[in-house]
Amino acid sequence: MNLIGVIGGGTMGAGIAEVCAKAGSDVIVLETKQEFADAAAARISKSIGRGVAKGKISQEDADAAVARVKVTLDVADLADRELVIEAAPEVEAIKHDIFAKLDAVVGEKTILATNTSSIPIIKIAAATAHPERVVGVHFFNPVPVMPLVEIISALTTAPETAAAVTDYAKNVLGKTTVQAGDRSGFIVNALLIPYLCQAIRMFDSGYASAEDIDAAMKGGCGYPMGPLTLCDTVGLDICLAAAESLYAEFAEPHFAPPALLRRMVDAGRLGRKTGRGFYDYSA
Ligand SMILES: NC(=O)c1ccc[n+]([C@@H]2O[C@H](COP(=O)([O-])OP(=O)(O)OC[C@H]3O[C@@H](n4cnc5c(N)ncnc54)[C@H](O)[C@@H]3O)[C@@H](O)[C@H]2O)c1
């Protein structure tokens, strides 16, 4: 598999395009407007350039990787792709529309993958005439740095489809892969979100300070960052959306978003990106 399509050149799509191009694949990124296409191309070349500055890639290899990426506004340009990875906004109607269009353009053997964090893969697969070639490939942010890719098989995904994307992620991109079922949160968020919610409940109860909760989990468990710092880094709105999605799926109390999380999102205290969350970043 060497001809790759990426739908959307935002945070995740640009990162996915970057790792594929650096691994030697030919990449076409689909965007919706010229200004977004230009922004996507700039995002990809800037990020690859940072690798040169850090001494992780030579200028020659970086130039070759940048040259392997094209950005287009025309879905028909994806006709020859062997694998298309969708990283458009987390809106079911948008993803349905994209997969229906891709289904009409690409060959029957092309694998169609989605990077969705929370939409059931089967709902996206159902928009196509060949749901057996639709699979979830969940990368983590920032894609060039985070080693994990969760591979999610829907009830209709053919084993060969999951095997082919696993092989590409592992052996071409050099990622660590895990196989997960088509359930909200997959593996990582199903385990991480209850932990973060429990840390918020502990803080809200007055049992321990934010600093002590974070210091405890760093020093006692060897985690690189404490849970409340992690909430601030991920974004409290993203944590809330993930908890809501898990609670809607399983209706188990440990997935229920804590009231404090909701109130902080209502207050616009979303963490680092707004300057305030559990900690103050305004200084
Ligand atoms: N940001 C994260 O940390 C993260 C992590 C894992 C998975 N995800 C998932 O990845 C997907 C993308 O998230 P993101 O954070 O990169 O979003 P983003 O908003 O940064 O990027 C989305 C891009 O898609 C483009 N787009 C919109 N409609 C399109 C269409 N019809 N065709 C082609 N391009 C279109 C937009 O112009 C934008 O550039 C979502 O499904 C999200 O849930 C995000």
The ligand as a Gaussian input file, in Angstrom:
#p B3LYP/6-31G(d) Opt

LIG

0 1
 N       -7.739000      16.457000      17.768000
 C       -7.510000      15.323000      18.418000
 O       -6.825000      15.275000      19.460000
 C       -8.058000      14.008000      17.870000
 C       -7.488000      12.799000      18.300000
 C       -7.950000      11.589000      17.738000
 C       -8.974000      11.624000      16.812000
 N       -9.535000      12.828000      16.419000
 C      -10.597000      12.796000      15.386000
 O      -10.006000      13.177000      14.148000
 C      -10.982000      13.862000      13.333000
 C      -10.440000      15.207000      12.937000
 O      -10.177000      15.968000      14.093000
 P       -9.225000      17.261000      14.049000
 O       -8.960000      17.606000      15.454000
 O       -8.099000      17.020000      13.094000
 O      -10.219000      18.333000      13.388000
 P       -9.845000      19.715000      12.690000
 O      -11.053000      20.581000      12.846000
 O       -8.513000      20.218000      13.163000
 O       -9.668000      19.341000      11.149000
 C      -10.732000      18.957000      10.315000
 C      -10.359000      19.350000       8.877000
 O      -11.311000      18.759000       7.999000
 C      -11.625000      19.710000       6.967000
 N      -12.933000      19.351000       6.430000
 C      -14.169000      19.691000       6.875000
 N      -15.116000      19.127000       6.100000
 C      -14.464000      18.425000       5.146000
 C      -14.905000      17.668000       4.013000
 N      -16.189000      17.484000       3.758000
 N      -13.949000      17.121000       3.212000
 C      -12.636000      17.310000       3.455000
 N      -12.159000      18.025000       4.511000
 C      -13.076000      18.567000       5.330000
 C      -11.573000      21.059000       7.678000
 O      -11.387000      22.131000       6.747000
 C      -10.390000      20.869000       8.634000
 O       -9.166000      21.255000       8.036000
 C      -12.261000      13.884000      14.168000
 O      -13.069000      12.799000      13.806000
 C      -11.751000      13.760000      15.610000
 O      -12.720000      13.200000      16.471000
 C       -9.092000      14.015000      16.914000

